[in-house]
Amino acid sequence: MSSSKDTRISSRSAAVTQNEKQRKLDKEQSGKGVVRIVVICAVVLALLLLFINTSFFYRNVNTVTITGINGEEKFSIVDFNFYYTTVAYETYSEIYDSYGTMADYVLNPGKPYDEQMYNDTATWDDYFTESAVYTMKNVVLMNDLAEKDPDFALTEEQQEKLEEHFASAKEFADELKISVSRYFQSTYGKGMNEKIYRENYTKLFTAQCFSEYMGAKIEGDYTEEQIAAYYEANPNEFNAVSYRVYTVLAEKGEEVDKEQALKDAKETAEKLAAEVKSIETFEAAVAKYEEENEITSGVGGGHALLASLENTGYGEWLFDSERASGDVTVLANSDETGYNIVYFDELDTLDYNFANVRTTIFYAGQDEETGEITDEAKAEALKSAEAFFEEWKSGDATEDSFLEVSKKYDEDDEADTVIPGQITELYNGVTGVAAIETWALDEARQAGDAELLELATGYVVVYYVGEGEHARTAMVRGTMATEGYNAWVEESVESYKDEIHGFGYYFSRDF
């Protein structure tokens, strides 16, 4: 019995030992399997990272899909970056044109866009993304419609302009001694090359040209009767007033009786108003009052639309249909700190033709310490303007020679005070320079006339090129065309859908 029992125990022990060996072996195999999986995952991850870092990835991963009348059009990371960067650049350029060196306080291109707020709820990155997708949708739409329009094709001039754009990019790259593709990559990010840039820019340019084509087509469809009816229904969208305004402010101070101070300001304003019979007497009365009280606020007003005067407190009075030239009134200002003296000169209904002029301005230099224009600087500017005028008159005295002499004086001008220019479709209030407008819009003006005029900041020589089309008709038709075009675009783009793909979008904007 004992022997059998021992044998069973021995067999059991052997079995246990064998099982332990198997478990150890399985454990070892399992461990090796885990290691293999880890190694494989690491290799796959490394390969994926390498792939993600390739131009192929950026050129082929879909970021946005636009679905329209011709089906789906897919935009890669590179394509999206092109539109995003284009929108960002154009936006900053517009801001810079308005704010100059202060533009970076509105939008700083040196900081991440997702760290700068566009408004209370969205960042500039949000805005540029939305704008880029909307632009892509419009580009697809315009190119689809352009293909279907038998009357549309890029003109020879437009084709030349397109090729000049690509040529200028190559010239710039050559100056930097880099390839064109590398130049584009530095702006639009990884994956961009000359071929992809050309494709995207050509589509964008074609869309812009077709947009202009449709705008002109829509504008040309309006009849004179429709234009007249639109103006009659919306006169104050186009009419402007010529006026003057001066504010007499109430005295301030802790010990000042505010109510009495306002009464005094009103009384002073009414006394000044009683002296006003014309623009000249208005300005003379204000000048005398300011001299006596050592005030230098100046006279406001000039030429303005109702829209720009709605919140002033006197816009409604100026645009009253009963208003007559020479009317003057006294009204409390909008923040109740004083009283406005308002003089109505005349209503401008744009019932005249545009004027087209060439100008060359000679600015008088400012004193470095005071910032003011001295008599000596003004005299020097006059001397230069007279020399320019005499040189032009002694030659062919044509528009072409005016341009030639302007270019010569501009090139010789080290102080940057000679500014050649051109004003097309000039009307009252467009330049803000009354001297130029009064001279150019004189009914007696003839093509080829020229004059030297004094400005507050120097002098200007003006050359009258000729008359343009009727100002009011052009302005009304332009407004109607804008409304018609926008309605057409909104209606057309409704059937186009866009979709942003998160994976591709995640890797975009990385440049």
C-alpha positions in Angstrom: 0.0 0.0 0.0 2.7 2.3 1.1 4.6 1.7 -2.2 1.6 2.6 -4.3 0.9 5.7 -2.4 4.5 6.8 -2.7 4.3 6.1 -6.5 1.1 8.3 -6.8 2.8 11.1 -4.8 5.9 10.8 -6.9 3.8 10.9 -10.1 1.9 13.9 -8.8 5.1 15.7 -7.9 6.4 15.0 -11.3 3.2 16.4 -12.8 3.4 19.5 -10.7 7.0 20.0 -11.6 6.1 19.6 -15.3 3.3 22.1 -15.0 5.5 24.6 -13.3 8.0 24.2 -16.0 5.3 24.8 -18.6 4.0 27.8 -16.8 7.5 29.2 -16.6 7.9 28.5 -20.3 4.5 30.1 -21.1 5.4 33.1 -19.0 8.7 33.5 -20.8 7.0 33.2 -24.1 4.3 35.7 -23.0 6.9 38.1 -21.9 8.7 37.8 -25.2 5.4 38.4 -27.0 4.8 41.6 -25.1 8.2 42.8 -25.9 7.6 42.0 -29.6 4.3 43.9 -29.5 6.0 46.8 -27.8 8.8 46.8 -30.3 6.4 46.5 -33.2 4.2 49.4 -31.9 7.3 51.5 -31.4 8.4 50.8 -34.9 4.9 51.5 -36.3 4.8 54.7 -34.2 8.2 55.8 -35.5 7.2 55.1 -39.0 3.9 57.0 -38.5 5.8 59.9 -37.1 8.2 59.8 -40.0 5.2 59.6 -42.4 3.4 62.5 -40.7 6.5 64.6 -41.1 6.7 64.0 -44.9 5.4 66.3 -47.6 3.4 63.4 -49.0 1.3 63.4 -45.8 0.6 67.2 -46.0 -0.3 67.0 -49.7 -2.6 64.0 -49.4 -4.5 64.1 -46.1 -7.9 65.6 -46.6 -8.7 68.6 -44.4 -11.8 70.2 -46.0 -14.3 68.8 -48.4 -16.6 71.1 -50.5 -19.6 69.5 -52.1 -21.2 71.4 -54.9 -22.9 71.0 -58.3 -19.9 69.0 -59.6 -19.6 66.7 -56.6 -16.9 66.7 -54.0 -13.7 68.7 -54.1 -11.1 67.8 -51.5 -8.6 70.2 -50.0 -5.4 68.8 -48.4 -3.6 70.3 -45.4 -1.4 72.2 -47.9 -4.4 73.5 -49.8 -6.1 74.6 -46.6 -2.9 76.3 -45.4 -2.8 78.3 -48.6 -6.3 79.8 -48.1 -5.8 80.3 -44.3 -2.5 82.1 -44.8 -3.9 84.2 -47.7 -6.9 85.3 -45.5 -4.6 86.1 -42.6 -2.2 88.1 -44.7 -5.0 90.1 -46.4 -6.6 90.8 -43.0 -3.4 92.1 -41.5 -2.7 94.3 -44.6 -6.2 95.9 -44.2 -5.6 96.5 -40.5 -2.1 98.0 -41.2 -3.6 100.3 -43.8 -6.0 101.6 -41.1 -3.7 101.6 -38.0 -0.2 101.7 -39.4 2.5 100.8 -36.8 -0.3 100.3 -34.2 -1.7 97.3 -36.2 0.1 94.8 -34.0 -2.1 95.8 -31.1 -5.1 94.6 -33.1 -3.5 91.5 -34.7 0.1 90.5 -34.0 1.4 88.2 -36.8 4.3 87.2 -34.5 2.0 85.6 -31.9 -0.1 82.4 -32.3 -3.4 83.3 -33.7 -5.2 81.0 -31.3 -3.8 83.1 -28.4 -5.3 86.4 -29.7 -9.0 87.2 -29.4 -10.9 88.3 -32.5 -13.9 89.2 -30.4 -15.4 88.1 -27.1 -16.0 84.5 -28.1 -13.6 83.7 -31.0 -9.9 83.8 -31.5 -8.2 85.1 -34.7 -7.5 81.4 -35.5 -11.3 80.7 -35.4 -11.9 83.7 -37.6 -9.2 82.8 -40.2 -10.4 79.2 -40.3 -14.0 80.2 -40.9 -13.0 82.8 -43.5 -10.6 80.3 -45.3 -13.4 77.7 -45.6 -15.9 80.3 -46.8 -13.3 81.5 -49.4 -12.7 77.9 -50.5 -16.4 77.3 -50.9 -16.7 80.5 -53.0 -13.7 79.6 -55.1 -15.2 76.2 -55.9 -18.6 77.9 -56.7 -17.1 80.5 -59.0 -14.9 78.1 -60.9 -17.8 75.7 -61.4 -20.0 78.5 -62.7 -17.1 79.9 -64.8 -16.7 76.5 -66.5 -20.4 76.5 -67.4 -20.6 80.1 -68.7 -19.9 80.1 -72.4 -19.2 83.9 -72.4 -16.6 83.9 -69.7 -12.8 83.4 -70.2 -9.8 85.1 -68.7 -8.8 88.0 -70.9 -5.4 88.3 -72.4 -4.6 91.0 -69.8 -5.8 88.8 -67.0 -3.6 85.9 -68.2 -0.6 88.2 -68.4 -1.3 89.4 -64.9 -1.5 85.8 -63.6 1.8 84.9 -65.2 3.4 88.1 -63.9 2.4 87.0 -60.4 4.2 83.7 -60.7 7.2 85.3 -62.4 7.5 87.8 -59.5 7.5 85.0 -57.0 10.3 83.3 -58.9 12.3 86.5 -59.0 11.9 87.0 -55.3 13.1 83.4 -54.7 16.1 83.9 -56.9 17.0 87.0 -54.9 17.0 84.9 -51.8 18.9 82.2 -53.6 16.4 79.5 -52.8 14.0 77.4 -54.9 10.5 78.6 -55.6 9.1 75.6 -53.8 11.2 76.4 -50.7 10.1 80.0 -50.9 6.4 78.9 -50.9 7.1 76.5 -48.0 8.4 79.3 -45.9 5.1 81.1 -46.3 2.5 78.3 -46.6 4.2 75.4 -44.7 5.4 71.9 -45.3 4.3 70.2 -48.5 3.8 73.4 -50.6 5.5 73.4 -53.9 5.4 75.5 -57.1 2.8 73.1 -58.7 0.4 73.1 -55.8 0.7 76.9 -55.3 0.1 77.5 -59.0 -3.0 75.3 -59.0 -4.5 77.0 -55.9 -3.6 80.6 -56.9 -5.0 80.0 -60.4 -8.3 78.9 -59.0 -8.4 81.8 -56.6 -7.5 84.3 -59.4 -10.1 82.8 -61.8 -12.8 83.0 -59.1 -11.9 86.7 -58.5 -12.1 87.4 -62.2 -15.4 85.6 -62.6 -16.7 87.5 -59.6 -15.8 90.8 -61.3 -17.4 89.6 -64.5 -20.7 88.7 -62.8 -20.6 92.0 -60.8 -20.3 94.0 -64.0 -23.0 91.9 -65.7 -25.4 92.5 -62.8 -24.6 96.2 -62.7 -25.2 96.6 -66.4 -28.7 95.1 -66.1 -30.2 98.0 -64.2 -32.2 100.5 -66.2 -32.2 104.3 -65.6 -35.8 104.0 -64.3 -34.7 101.4 -61.7 -31.8 103.6 -60.6 -34.0 106.7 -60.3 -36.6 104.7 -58.3 -33.9 103.4 -55.9 -32.6 106.8 -55.3 -36.1 108.3 -54.6 -36.7 105.5 -52.1 -33.3 106.0 -50.4 -32.1 109.6 -50.9 -30.2 109.9 -47.7 -28.0 107.0 -48.5 -26.4 109.1 -51.1 -27.1 112.8 -50.3 -24.6 114.7 -48.2 -24.6 118.1 -46.4 -22.1 120.8 -46.4 -22.1 122.3 -42.9 -20.1 123.7 -40.0 -20.4 122.8 -36.3 -18.7 124.3 -33.2 -19.1 123.1 -29.6 -19.2 125.5 -26.7 -18.3 123.3 -23.7 -19.7 124.0 -20.2 -17.2 124.9 -17.5 -16.0 122.0 -15.4 -14.8 121.8 -11.8 -15.7 120.5 -8.4 -17.1 123.9 -7.2 -18.9 124.6 -10.5 -22.7 124.5 -10.6 -23.2 122.1 -13.5 -26.7 123.3 -14.3 -25.7 126.9 -14.4 -22.5 126.1 -16.4 -24.7 124.5 -19.1 -27.0 127.5 -19.2 -23.9 129.7 -19.6 -22.6 127.5 -22.4 -26.0 127.7 -24.2 -26.1 131.5 -23.8 -22.6 131.8 -25.3 -23.5 129.5 -28.2 -26.7 131.5 -29.0 -24.7 134.7 -29.0 -22.2 133.2 -31.5 -25.0 131.8 -33.6 -26.6 135.3 -33.9 -23.4 136.5 -35.6 -23.5 133.7 -38.3 -24.8 134.6 -41.8 -22.5 132.4 -43.9 -19.6 129.9 -43.6 -17.2 132.9 -43.5 -18.9 134.7 -40.7 -19.3 131.4 -38.8 -15.6 130.7 -39.0 -14.7 134.3 -38.1 -17.0 134.3 -35.1 -15.5 131.1 -33.8 -11.9 132.3 -34.4 -12.6 135.5 -32.4 -14.2 133.6 -29.6 -11.3 131.1 -29.4 -8.7 133.9 -29.4 -10.5 135.7 -26.6 -10.8 132.6 -24.5 -7.4 131.0 -25.5 -9.1 127.9 -27.0 -7.6 125.9 -29.9 -10.3 123.3 -30.6 -11.0 124.6 -34.1 -14.1 124.4 -36.3 -15.6 121.0 -37.2 -17.8 119.9 -40.0 -17.5 120.0 -43.8 -19.1 117.4 -45.9 -20.9 114.4 -44.5 -23.5 111.7 -45.1 -26.4 111.2 -42.8 -25.0 107.8 -41.7 -21.9 109.5 -40.3 -24.0 112.1 -38.4 -26.8 109.9 -36.9 -25.3 109.8 -33.4 -24.2 113.4 -33.2 -27.4 115.0 -32.1 -27.6 117.3 -35.1 -27.7 114.9 -38.1 -31.5 114.9 -38.0 -31.7 118.7 -38.1 -29.2 118.9 -41.0 -31.1 116.4 -43.1 -34.6 117.8 -42.4 -36.3 118.3 -45.8 -37.3 121.9 -44.8 -33.6 122.9 -44.3 -32.5 125.9 -46.3 -29.0 127.3 -47.0 -28.0 129.7 -44.2 -30.0 128.0 -41.4 -28.3 128.0 -38.1 -29.3 126.4 -34.8 -28.0 125.7 -31.2 -28.5 122.1 -29.9 -27.2 120.3 -26.8 -24.4 118.0 -27.7 -24.9 114.2 -27.4 -23.0 113.8 -24.1 -24.7 116.8 -22.5 -21.4 118.6 -21.8 -22.2 121.7 -23.9 -24.0 123.1 -26.9 -23.4 122.8 -30.6 -23.7 125.7 -33.0 -24.7 124.1 -36.3 -24.7 125.9 -39.7 -26.3 124.4 -42.8 -24.7 125.4 -46.1 -26.2 123.2 -48.7 -27.5 119.7 -49.6 -25.3 117.8 -52.1 -27.5 115.4 -54.2 -24.5 114.3 -56.4 -26.2 115.8 -59.4 -23.0 116.4 -61.3 -20.3 114.4 -63.1 -17.3 112.9 -61.4 -14.0 114.7 -62.0 -10.7 112.9 -62.8 -7.5 114.7 -61.8 -3.7 114.2 -61.4 -2.0 115.8 -58.4 1.5 116.5 -57.2 1.6 117.6 -53.5 4.5 119.5 -52.0 4.3 119.1 -48.2 5.9 121.7 -46.0 8.3 120.1 -43.5 7.4 120.2 -39.7 9.6 121.7 -37.0 11.2 118.7 -35.2 10.6 120.2 -31.7 7.1 121.7 -32.1 5.8 119.6 -34.9 4.3 122.7 -36.5 4.8 124.0 -40.0 6.9 127.1 -40.1 6.6 130.0 -42.5 10.0 129.1 -43.8 8.9 125.5 -44.6 5.7 126.7 -46.2 7.7 129.1 -48.4 10.1 126.3 -49.4 7.2 124.1 -50.4 5.8 127.0 -52.5 9.1 127.5 -54.2 9.3 123.8 -55.2 5.6 123.7 -56.3 6.2 126.8 -58.5 9.3 125.4 -60.0 7.4 122.2 -60.9 4.5 124.1 -62.3 6.8 126.3 -64.5 8.8 123.3 -65.8 5.6 121.5 -66.8 4.1 124.6 -68.5 7.3 125.2 -70.4 7.2 121.7 -71.9 4.3 119.9 -73.7 1.9 120.7 -70.8 0.0 117.4 -71.3 -1.1 114.7 -68.9 1.9 112.5 -70.0 4.4 115.3 -69.3 2.7 116.0 -66.0 3.4 112.4 -65.0 7.0 112.7 -66.3 7.8 115.9 -64.3 6.0 114.4 -61.2 8.2 111.3 -61.4 11.3 113.4 -61.8 10.6 115.5 -58.7 9.6 112.5 -56.7 12.9 110.7 -57.5 14.9 113.8 -56.6 13.0 114.2 -53.3 15.2 113.0 -50.4 12.9 114.4 -47.8 9.9 112.4 -49.1 7.7 115.5 -49.2 6.7 115.3 -52.9 3.7 113.0 -53.4 2.4 112.3 -57.0 -1.1 111.0 -57.1 -4.3 110.4 -59.1 -7.9 110.9 -58.1 -10.6 109.2 -60.3 -14.3 109.7 -59.7 -13.8 112.7 -57.5 -16.9 114.2 -55.9 -17.6 116.5 -52.9 -16.2 115.1 -49.7 -14.2 112.3 -51.2 -10.7 113.8 -50.6 -11.4 115.9 -47.6 -9.5 118.7 -49.3 -11.9 121.4 -50.1 -9.4 123.3 -52.3 -9.0 120.4 -54.7 -12.7 119.6 -54.8 -13.9 123.1 -55.3 -11.4 123.7 -58.2 -12.0 120.3 -59.9 -15.8 120.4 -59.7 -16.1 124.0 -61.0 -18.5 124.0 -63.9 -16.1 126.0 -66.0 -13.4 123.4 -65.7 -11.9 122.1 -69.0 -9.7 119.1 -69.8 -6.1 120.1 -69.6 -6.6 122.9 -67.0 -4.0 123.0 -64.3 -3.6 125.1 -61.1 -1.3 125.6 -58.1 -3.4 125.5 -54.9 -2.5 126.2 -51.3 -3.2 123.6 -48.7 -2.9 123.7 -44.9 0.1 121.4 -45.1 1.8 122.9 -48.2 0.8 123.2 -51.9 -0.6 121.0 -54.7 -0.4 121.3 -58.4 -3.6 119.8 -59.9 -4.1 118.7 -63.5 -7.7 118.2 -64.7 -7.9 115.1 -66.8 -11.6 115.3 -67.6 -15.1 114.5 -66.6 -16.4 111.1 -65.5 -19.9 109.7 -65.5 -22.8 111.2 -63.6 -21.9 110.8 -59.9 -25.3 110.0 -58.4 -26.2 107.5 -61.1 -22.9 105.8 -60.7 -23.1 105.7 -56.9 -26.7 104.4 -56.9 -26.0 101.8 -59.6 -22.9 100.7 -57.7 -24.9 100.2 -54.5 -27.7 98.3 -56.3 -25.1 96.1 -58.0 -23.4 95.3 -54.7 -26.8 94.3 -53.2 -27.7 92.3 -56.2 -24.3 90.5 -56.4 -24.4 89.6 -52.7 -27.9 88.2 -53.0 -26.8 86.2 -56.1 -23.8 84.8 -54.2 -25.8 83.9 -51.1 -28.4 82.1 -53.2 -25.8 80.3 -55.3 -23.6 79.2 -52.4 -26.5 77.8 -50.4 -26.3 74.5 -52.3 -22.6 74.2 -51.5 -21.7 72.3 -48.3 -18.4 72.3 -46.5 -16.9 69.8 -44.0 -13.8 70.2 -41.9 -12.0 66.9 -41.2 -10.5 67.0 -37.6 -7.5 64.8 -38.3 -6.2 66.9 -41.2 -7.2 70.1 -39.5 -5.1 69.2 -36.4 -2.0 69.1 -38.5 -2.8 72.3 -40.5 -1.6 75.8 -39.6 1.8 74.4 -38.4 4.1 76.9 -40.0 
